[in-house]
Amino acid sequence: MDKTFLQQLGLKEYNAGTSTGQESSDSGKYLQSFSPVDGKLIGSVSETTREEYDHVIARAQEAFKAWREIPAPKRGEIVRQYGNELRKHKDALGRLVSYEMGKSLQEGWGEVQEMIDICDFAVGLSRQLYGLTMHSERPHHRMYEQWHPLGIVGIISAFNFPVAVWSWNSMIALVCGDVAVWKPSEKTPLCSVACQNIFQDVLKANGVPEGVVSIINGNYEVGEYMTHDKRVALVSATGSIRMGKIVGQAVAARLGKALLELGGNNAIIITPSADLDVVLTGALFGAVGTAGQRCTTTRRLIIHESIYGEVRDKLTKAYGQLRIGNPLDQNIHVGPLIDRDAVQNYLSAIEKVKAEGGRFAVEGGVLEGKGYESGCYVRPCIAEVQHDYEIVHHETFAPILYLIKYKDLDEAIAYHNEVPQGLSSAIMTTNLREAERFLSAAGSDCGIANVNIGTSGAEIGGAFGGEKETGGGRESGSDAWKAYMRRQTNTINYSAEVPLAQGIKFEL
């Protein structure tokens, strides 16, 4: 396999990870990154020690003092330059994402494109950090509100989107005047080093202080440094519900701010009026894209009983045409799971489906033989289940799709909303009343609700996030920028008097 993309990104076979802004450190202890594509070692990244972490945070604190004083449009200009550099490195960085994480090459390139898009969004945002003006009840007074940066934003990202989610947070935080410290997944550390290498060139060219953007590498203990650190104003964490509860409790205990993007158990309701061509496209990509390792992956299809058999049979035929293999081959639809632990979770879920009485329209299993030596390739499967099976209420980060029958729309919505997660949702219908019912307060309880598109593939222009055990956070577009700033209400008295509340007067 041609791996020149590693050299193009400034990565050698073994790397000492960048952890202190524009410096590199080598703790002597390493995270090893093995590709799920072929099982081979890509490289090693130096783990961040406690001493190095404190140095990173101290640098970030000093950098914030200077960065917040730079006008927001000029901060946006630096983000614009980073977006341009990403355009130059899109092919190489996309290949690294595909090789280190295992998603298809098209998805790897698409993830880098998301980074470019959020840079463009952030540039525009840098001139639109608007406050409000209010009329005061006191004469000759003016009231308004403005937004100020928080300080250090700690970003904990997951392996499934090793670069995009960091950029959603950091690009917005940067134009808001914050500085960013990134703790990437220990499963995809080289992607973070590559992003840091590219960004440092931009920062140096603009004379920006060290520490505006930093990374720390390691396992959960390194993340805990941030979650318990009062110097980190906001912790934005993406990952499992279990992880999010730990992070949320730690940050809340010090009265810090947390932005949590956690699990999804996303469903599509398919009504009798649905266009089945649209259904097949949306459901297939939603279920097998990124080998089922998206937080927005379609995990449940809630299908009206009158068309259940037809939908099942068409999907079964479509699954038979899936090509599984090396994701760097553009003819491949499905790559590997991230590691063998993920494979075991997949197999365990299949056994639980069988134990609860489910049957498989498309059987699952681990693929073996030439091209599958890493042991991380599995067959996407389709299970016919009841809505109340315990396993159906859990998120399994793998390509397992559950089919559920319903009788009427109220029942479908009840099945849809009964799981603890609340990220993304969709309805397939050509009936306006059904669509509006689904989007109403009595419909989907998710942060994202779509009509005639799948649950996966959110655009950066909208606020991304979910409710219930998904965490309630919002990232990316709309007014999600407000999470990275503090609101300040200002009152200006331009008179020669100071009117007091309730008519109180002092004889002075």
Secondary structure, DSSP 8 states (H G I E B T S, - for coil): ---HHHHHTT--SS---EEETTEE---S-EEEEE-TTT--EEEEEE---HHHHHHHHHHHHHHHHHHTTS-HHHHHHHHHHHHHHHHHTHHHHHHHHHHHH---HHHHHHHHHHHHHHHHHHHHHTT----EEEE-SSTTEEEEEEEEE-SEEEEE--SSSTTHHHHHHHHHHHHTT-EEEEE--TTSHHHHHHHHHHHHHHHHHTT--TTSEEE---SHHHHHHHHT-TTEEEEEEES-HHHHHHHHHHHHHTT-EEEEE----EEEEE-TT--HHHHHHHHHHHHHGGGG-STT-EEEEEEETTTHHHHHHHHHHHHTT--BS-TTSTT-SB---SSHHHHHHHHHHHHHHHHTT-EEEE---B--STT-TTS--B--EEEE--TT-TGGGS--SSSEEEEEEESSHHHHHHHHHTSSEESEEEEE-S-HHHHHHHHSTTS--SSEEEESS-SS---TTSEE--EETT-S--EESTTGGGGGEEEEEEEEE-SS----GGG-----
